[in-house]
Amino acid sequence: MSISSLIGPQIPLLRRYARALSGSQASGDAYVAALLETLIADPKLFDRDAEPREETYRLFSRIWNAMPLNGEGGAGPSSASLTDRRLEAITPRPRQAFLLTAVEGFDPERAARILDVEGDEFERLIDVAGREISAQVASKVAIIEDEPLIAMDLETLVESLGHEVVGLARTRVEAVALAQATRPGLVLADIRLADGSSGLDAVNEILESFGVPVIFITAYPETLLTGQRPEPAFLISKPFRVETVKAIVSQALFFNELARPAARRTA
């Protein structure tokens, strides 16, 4: 296949990514054009054996990161969009890691290859992005999980990002009571709970009272992935990876207008 046929389908998505990085569509498109010009000059730079979208983003990242200005804070112009302003406040390299996973949908391994970093370094970038995001949208988090060790791991993970865990619930009744008492800004929920009750039923009951983003963390993803709508926006399979949970927690809060700083909430 020709390089144009490999890259062509990636351009609309790459333009979205470039805009988010640069702060404007015009600036982002200039970098996309620079990528295309580079490949016209030297087509051998494109690895035809690699997955086309991953390879396109990898080459774009090399061009983007070769510019010293893009390693400095405040790369993009201020925007009227709340999301854009939040993005501009994230340190440049962690911003790339966050966007690649949260917006572009790459898993951590592929995103690390795109940025040409080792897995440990990519995990550090995600951690930095998560903490910088929490500084903007720190929230109360309720955890619905019947396994004590997993619940404690999730609590430690969430708190490491700067969020406040308002409580742990092991059953549907406990979960609904916790949510109604604390009004969390985010819910982490398992599906199968201690007394045989359903975390999905608990979440549905909570959502009848107020809107809140929910991340399902379950060993039974097939319970939710039925092919019917609506399906959950945020789903993590057990055993989970720490960097995956951190990325999705940040994503859920970052793009949710309901999330407010924990300090402004009342229990």
C-alpha positions in Angstrom: 0.0 0.0 0.0 1.1 3.6 -0.6 2.0 5.8 2.3 -0.9 8.1 1.4 -3.4 5.3 1.7 -1.9 4.3 5.1 -1.8 7.9 6.5 -4.9 9.3 4.9 -7.5 7.7 7.2 -5.5 8.9 10.2 -5.5 12.6 9.4 -8.9 13.6 10.8 -8.0 12.1 14.2 -4.5 13.4 14.1 -5.9 16.9 13.5 -8.0 16.6 16.6 -5.0 15.5 18.6 -2.8 18.3 17.2 -5.4 20.9 18.0 -5.7 19.7 21.6 -1.9 19.9 21.9 -1.4 23.3 20.3 -4.5 25.1 21.5 -5.8 26.0 18.0 -6.8 24.3 14.9 -4.6 26.5 12.7 -1.5 25.7 14.7 -2.3 22.0 14.9 -2.8 21.8 11.2 0.6 23.4 10.6 2.2 20.5 12.5 0.2 18.0 10.6 1.3 19.6 7.3 4.9 19.5 8.6 4.5 15.7 9.1 3.2 15.3 5.6 6.0 17.4 4.1 8.6 15.3 6.0 7.2 12.1 4.7 7.1 13.4 1.1 10.8 14.3 1.5 11.7 10.9 3.1 9.0 8.2 2.8 11.3 5.6 4.4 10.7 7.3 7.8 7.3 5.6 7.9 7.5 2.0 9.1 5.1 0.1 6.8 5.2 -2.9 9.1 3.9 -0.9 12.1 0.2 -0.3 12.8 -0.6 2.7 10.6 -2.3 4.9 13.2 0.3 4.3 15.8 3.1 4.9 13.4 1.5 8.2 12.2 1.2 9.5 15.7 4.7 8.3 16.5 6.2 10.3 13.7 4.0 13.3 14.5 5.2 13.2 18.1 8.8 13.2 16.9 8.2 16.4 14.9 6.2 18.0 17.8 8.8 17.2 20.5 11.7 18.4 18.3 10.4 21.9 18.7 11.8 23.3 22.0 8.8 25.6 22.4 6.5 22.6 22.8 8.4 21.5 25.8 7.5 24.6 27.7 4.4 25.4 29.6 1.5 27.3 28.2 2.1 26.1 24.6 -1.3 27.1 23.3 -3.3 30.3 23.1 -5.9 30.8 25.8 -9.3 29.5 24.7 -12.9 30.2 25.7 -13.4 26.5 26.1 -13.1 25.2 29.6 -11.6 21.9 28.4 -9.0 23.7 26.4 -8.0 25.9 29.3 -7.7 22.8 31.5 -5.5 21.2 28.9 -3.2 24.2 28.7 -2.6 24.0 32.4 -1.1 20.4 32.1 2.6 20.2 31.7 3.5 19.5 28.0 4.8 15.9 28.1 2.1 14.6 30.6 -0.5 16.4 28.4 0.6 14.2 25.5 0.3 11.1 27.6 -3.1 12.0 28.9 -4.5 12.9 25.4 -3.1 9.8 23.8 -4.9 7.6 26.3 -8.0 9.7 27.3 -8.9 11.2 23.9 -7.2 9.2 21.2 -7.9 5.8 22.8 -4.4 4.3 22.8 -3.6 1.8 25.5 -0.5 2.6 27.7 1.8 0.3 25.8 1.0 1.9 22.4 1.0 5.4 23.8 4.5 4.8 25.3 5.8 3.7 21.9 4.3 6.7 20.3 6.2 9.0 22.8 9.3 6.8 22.6 9.5 6.2 26.3 9.7 3.2 28.6 6.7 1.9 30.4 7.9 3.3 33.8 8.4 6.7 32.3 5.0 6.7 30.7 3.4 5.7 34.0 5.2 8.7 35.6 3.8 11.0 32.9 0.2 9.7 33.5 0.7 10.2 37.3 1.9 13.8 36.8 -1.1 14.5 34.5 -3.5 13.0 37.0 -2.2 15.1 39.8 -2.2 18.3 37.7 -5.8 17.5 36.6 -6.9 16.9 40.2 -5.5 20.3 41.1 -8.2 21.7 38.7 -11.0 19.2 39.4 -10.3 17.5 42.7 -13.4 15.6 43.7 -15.0 13.3 46.2 -14.9 9.7 45.2 -17.1 6.8 46.4 -15.8 3.2 46.0 -18.2 0.3 45.6 -16.0 -2.8 46.0 -16.5 -5.9 48.2 -12.9 -7.1 48.1 -11.1 -5.3 51.0 -7.6 -5.4 49.5 -8.8 -4.2 46.1 -10.8 -1.4 47.8 -7.8 -0.3 49.8 -5.6 -0.3 46.6 -8.2 1.8 44.8 -8.5 4.2 47.8 -4.7 4.7 47.9 -4.6 5.2 44.1 -7.4 7.8 44.1 -5.9 9.7 47.1 -2.4 9.7 45.4 -4.0 11.8 42.6 -5.3 14.3 45.1 -8.9 13.2 45.4 -10.9 12.5 48.6 -12.4 9.1 49.1 -15.6 9.6 51.0 -16.2 6.0 51.8 -16.1 2.3 50.8 -19.3 0.3 50.2 -19.5 -3.5 49.9 -23.3 -3.9 49.1 -25.9 -2.2 47.0 -27.6 -0.8 50.2 -24.4 0.6 51.5 -23.5 2.1 48.1 -26.7 3.9 47.7 -26.6 5.2 51.3 -23.0 6.4 50.9 -23.8 8.2 47.7 -26.9 9.9 49.0 -25.0 11.0 52.2 -21.9 12.3 50.4 -22.9 13.2 46.9 -19.6 12.2 45.3 -18.2 13.6 42.1 -17.1 10.2 40.9 -18.0 6.6 41.6 -15.8 3.5 41.1 -18.0 0.4 41.1 -17.6 -3.3 40.9 -20.5 -5.4 39.5 -20.7 -8.4 41.9 -20.9 -7.3 45.5 -20.6 -9.0 48.9 -24.2 -10.1 49.5 -24.9 -11.1 46.0 -26.3 -7.7 45.1 -25.4 -5.8 41.9 -23.1 -2.8 41.6 -24.9 -2.0 38.4 -28.2 -1.9 40.2 -26.6 0.3 42.9 -25.3 2.7 40.3 -28.6 2.9 38.5 -30.4 3.8 41.7 -27.7 6.4 42.5 -28.2 8.0 39.1 -31.9 8.3 39.7 -31.0 10.9 42.4 -28.2 12.8 40.8 -25.8 12.7 37.8 -22.2 11.5 38.5 -19.6 9.9 36.2 -19.1 6.2 37.0 -16.1 3.9 36.3 -16.9 0.2 36.4 -14.0 -1.9 37.5 -14.9 -5.6 37.1 -13.7 -9.1 36.4 -16.9 -9.6 34.4 -16.9 -6.9 31.7 -19.1 -9.1 29.5 -21.9 -8.3 31.9 -21.9 -4.7 30.6 -20.6 -5.2 27.1 -23.8 -6.6 25.7 -23.9 -4.8 22.4 -27.0 -3.0 23.6 -27.2 0.7 24.5 -26.5 2.4 26.7 -23.1 0.8 27.6 -20.8 2.4 30.2 -18.5 5.1 29.1 -15.8 4.0 31.5 -15.0 0.3 32.0 -11.8 -1.3 33.4 -11.3 -5.1 33.5 -9.7 -6.8 36.5 -6.9 -7.4 37.2 -6.4 -3.7 36.5 -3.2 -1.7 35.9 -2.5 1.2 38.1 -1.7 3.6 35.2 -5.0 2.6 33.4 -7.1 3.4 36.4 -5.3 6.7 37.0 -5.8 7.7 33.3 -9.5 6.9 33.3 -10.1 8.6 36.7 -8.5 11.7 35.3 -10.5 11.4 32.0 -13.8 10.9 33.8 -13.3 14.0 35.9 -11.6 16.2 33.4 -14.3 16.0 30.8 -17.3 16.0 33.2 -18.9 19.3 33.8 -20.5 17.9 37.0 -17.1 17.5 38.7 -16.3 20.3 41.2 -13.4 20.9 43.6 -13.9 18.8 46.7 -13.3 21.8 48.9 -16.4 23.4 47.6 -18.6 20.5 48.4 -20.5 19.8 51.6 -20.9 16.3 53.0 
